Amino acid sequence: MDELVCGIDEAGRGPIAGPVAAAAVILPPEFPIEILADSKVLSPARRLRAAACIREKAVAWAVGWATHEEIDRLNIHHATLLAMQRAVESLSIRPVRILVDGLHCPATGIPSEAIVKGDATVPQIMAASILAKTSRDAWMERYAEVEPSYGYERHKGYPTAEHREIVRRLGPSRIQRMSFRVSSPSG
């Protein structure tokens, strides 16, 4: 059954704080794919609208996570694969095939294919990209209430100049990835 093809993508490989999220999505044949695109090219409002539609109309969807501690212990590559594996394991329906954005597939026991730039070309992966990004952004916005001085609601843990300056001034937050360089290469 072609409709049991699962797309997987992640959000949060680049930040220096917080978890990495991966989404797994199985779309029905009648899904309105015109609302999909790589999450990075959609405005925040369009991403949120698309995410709501995906959650409502998908055959199945799930988000898996790896914590900042797991990222520090395993490295970002292996933690991302773990989050992807957790997303697939959390699906209410077992897919017959998996399509993953990038170069590597998680260990799932299901036939899988890695597709470079799949988040721009494969509807299931685009949907996963949108769910992963909106889920992680929402997590960081909620966490900003725990440690408001770090501005996570603005930069979502990415290594912006603002984030780096805050960490230099206050020290690492409780969700800082200690294995990642906080200072910029020039200082």
Buried (B, 14 or more C-beta within 10 A) or exposed (E): EEBBBBBBBBBBEEBBBBBBBBBBBBBEEEBEEEBBBBBEEBEEEBBBBBBEBBEEBBBBBBBBBBBBEBBBEBEBEBBBBBBBBBBBEBBEEBBBBBBBBBEEBBEBEBEBEBBEEBBBEBBBBBBBBBBBBBBBBBBBEEBBEEBEEBBBBEBBBBBBEEBBEBBEEEEEBEBBBEEBEBEEEEE
